Amino acid sequence: MTSNASVFFQFESDFVESLRCIPMIVRFNLDTCGIKLKLEHWHRFTEVDRQQLVCLPCETTEDIANYRKYVSNLVLLYAQTPASELPIDEHPAWLDANSIPLSVREKADSVGASLSLEQWKTLKPIQRFALIKLSRSSHENRNFLPALQEFLG
């Protein structure tokens, strides 16, 4: 695997070598481009495909359109069905440094951790995204506390 240590978080270290789970950077990009990717699709992709999804940029309007097209084509190729679309949030919570989402506050409280607004403001959008995703009740969130500890140093 090529060196992408900087795009992966420490709390993901148990699966990033094999990329058996969808890493946060890819999930972040999927939310950005409006594509829902199922784990069963991810598992059908080759290692090269997965690596591409980790490395491809998804920041500018053109990047986002290219990322969306790339993912859509992969899903169609391997699953023979179109990829599901997600609504793209015009103002996603991870870009709001001035307000900690309730799910994150509640999750922090439930694991006996604290997260101040000042700390939230210092996080990068991808870190806030990860905490939001890891705090949702629909997510296996055993990595919330390790992520919070990693981000706050």
C-alpha positions as CSV (number, residue, x, y, z in Angstrom):
1,M,0.0,0.0,0.0
2,T,1.3,3.5,-0.8
3,S,2.0,5.8,2.1
4,N,-1.2,7.7,3.0
5,A,-0.6,7.8,6.7
6,S,-1.6,11.5,6.7
7,V,-5.0,10.8,5.3
8,F,-5.9,8.2,7.9
9,F,-6.6,8.6,11.5
10,Q,-4.8,6.7,14.2
11,F,-8.2,5.2,15.4
12,E,-8.5,3.6,11.9
13,S,-5.2,1.8,12.2
14,D,-6.8,-1.6,12.8
15,F,-8.2,-1.7,9.2
16,V,-6.4,0.8,7.0
17,E,-3.7,-1.6,5.8
18,S,-6.3,-3.8,4.2
19,L,-8.8,-1.1,3.6
20,R,-11.5,-3.6,4.7
21,C,-13.6,-0.7,6.0
22,I,-14.4,2.6,4.4
23,P,-12.0,5.1,5.9
24,M,-13.2,8.5,7.1
25,I,-11.5,10.4,4.2
26,V,-13.6,8.4,1.7
27,R,-16.7,8.8,3.8
28,F,-16.1,12.5,3.9
29,N,-15.6,12.6,0.1
30,L,-18.8,10.6,-0.4
31,D,-20.8,13.0,1.7
32,T,-19.2,15.9,-0.2
33,C,-20.1,14.4,-3.6
34,G,-23.5,13.0,-2.7
35,I,-23.0,9.3,-3.2
36,K,-24.0,6.6,-0.8
37,L,-21.5,3.7,-0.9
38,K,-22.4,0.4,0.8
39,L,-19.8,-1.7,2.4
40,E,-20.7,-4.6,0.1
41,H,-19.8,-2.3,-2.8
42,W,-16.5,-1.3,-1.1
43,H,-15.6,-5.0,-0.7
44,R,-16.1,-5.6,-4.4
45,F,-13.7,-2.9,-5.4
46,T,-10.1,-3.8,-6.1
47,E,-7.3,-2.6,-3.9
48,V,-6.3,-0.1,-6.6
49,D,-9.9,1.2,-6.8
50,R,-10.0,1.7,-3.0
51,Q,-6.6,3.4,-3.0
52,Q,-7.9,5.7,-5.8
53,L,-10.9,6.7,-3.7
54,V,-8.5,7.5,-0.8
55,C,-6.2,9.6,-3.0
56,L,-8.5,11.4,-5.4
57,P,-9.1,15.0,-4.6
58,C,-12.6,16.1,-3.7
59,E,-12.4,19.8,-2.9
60,T,-13.1,22.0,-6.0
61,T,-16.4,21.8,-7.9
62,E,-14.5,19.9,-10.7
63,D,-12.9,17.5,-8.2
64,I,-16.3,16.8,-6.6
65,A,-17.9,16.1,-10.0
66,N,-14.9,13.8,-11.0
67,Y,-15.0,11.9,-7.7
68,R,-18.8,11.4,-8.0
69,K,-18.4,10.1,-11.5
70,Y,-15.5,7.8,-10.5
71,V,-17.5,6.3,-7.6
72,S,-20.6,6.0,-9.7
73,N,-18.8,4.2,-12.4
74,L,-17.2,1.7,-9.9
75,V,-20.5,0.9,-8.4
76,L,-22.1,0.4,-11.8
77,L,-19.2,-1.8,-12.9
78,Y,-19.1,-4.1,-9.8
79,A,-22.7,-4.1,-8.7
80,Q,-24.5,-3.6,-12.1
81,T,-26.8,-1.1,-10.4
82,P,-26.5,2.7,-10.2
83,A,-25.0,4.1,-7.0
84,S,-27.5,5.6,-4.5
85,E,-27.4,9.3,-4.2
86,L,-27.3,11.3,-1.0
87,P,-28.6,14.8,-0.6
88,I,-25.6,17.2,-0.3
89,D,-25.9,19.4,2.7
90,E,-25.3,23.1,1.8
91,H,-24.2,23.8,5.3
92,P,-22.8,20.6,6.9
93,A,-22.3,20.6,10.6
94,W,-18.6,19.8,10.3
95,L,-18.0,23.1,8.7
96,D,-19.6,25.0,11.6
97,A,-16.9,25.6,14.1
98,N,-19.2,27.7,16.3
99,S,-21.6,25.0,17.3
100,I,-21.0,21.4,18.6
101,P,-23.8,19.1,17.4
102,L,-26.0,17.6,20.1
103,S,-25.0,14.1,19.1
104,V,-21.3,14.9,19.6
105,R,-22.0,16.6,23.0
106,E,-24.1,13.6,24.2
107,K,-21.6,11.0,23.0
108,A,-18.8,12.9,24.7
109,D,-20.8,13.0,28.0
110,S,-21.7,9.3,27.7
111,V,-18.0,8.3,27.5
112,G,-17.0,10.6,30.3
113,A,-15.2,13.1,28.1
114,S,-15.5,16.8,27.6
115,L,-15.3,18.8,24.5
116,S,-15.4,22.6,24.8
117,L,-16.4,25.0,22.0
118,E,-12.8,26.3,22.0
119,Q,-11.5,22.7,21.3
120,W,-14.2,22.1,18.6
121,K,-13.1,25.3,16.9
122,T,-9.5,24.0,16.7
123,L,-10.5,20.8,14.8
124,K,-10.2,20.5,11.1
125,P,-13.4,19.9,9.2
126,I,-12.5,16.2,8.6
127,Q,-12.0,15.7,12.3
128,R,-15.4,17.3,13.1
129,F,-16.9,15.1,10.4
130,A,-15.4,12.0,12.0
131,L,-16.7,12.9,15.5
132,I,-20.2,13.6,14.0
133,K,-20.2,10.2,12.2
134,L,-18.8,8.4,15.2
135,S,-21.4,9.9,17.5
136,R,-24.5,8.8,15.5
137,S,-26.6,6.0,17.1
138,S,-26.6,4.2,13.8
139,H,-22.8,3.9,13.7
140,E,-20.7,1.4,15.7
141,N,-19.1,4.1,17.8
142,R,-16.4,2.4,19.8
143,N,-13.9,4.7,18.1
144,F,-15.5,7.9,19.3
145,L,-13.4,8.2,22.4
146,P,-10.1,7.2,20.7
147,A,-10.9,9.7,17.9
148,L,-11.6,12.5,20.4
149,Q,-8.4,11.7,22.3
150,E,-6.4,11.7,19.1
151,F,-7.8,15.0,17.9
152,L,-7.4,16.8,21.2
153,G,-3.9,15.4,21.7
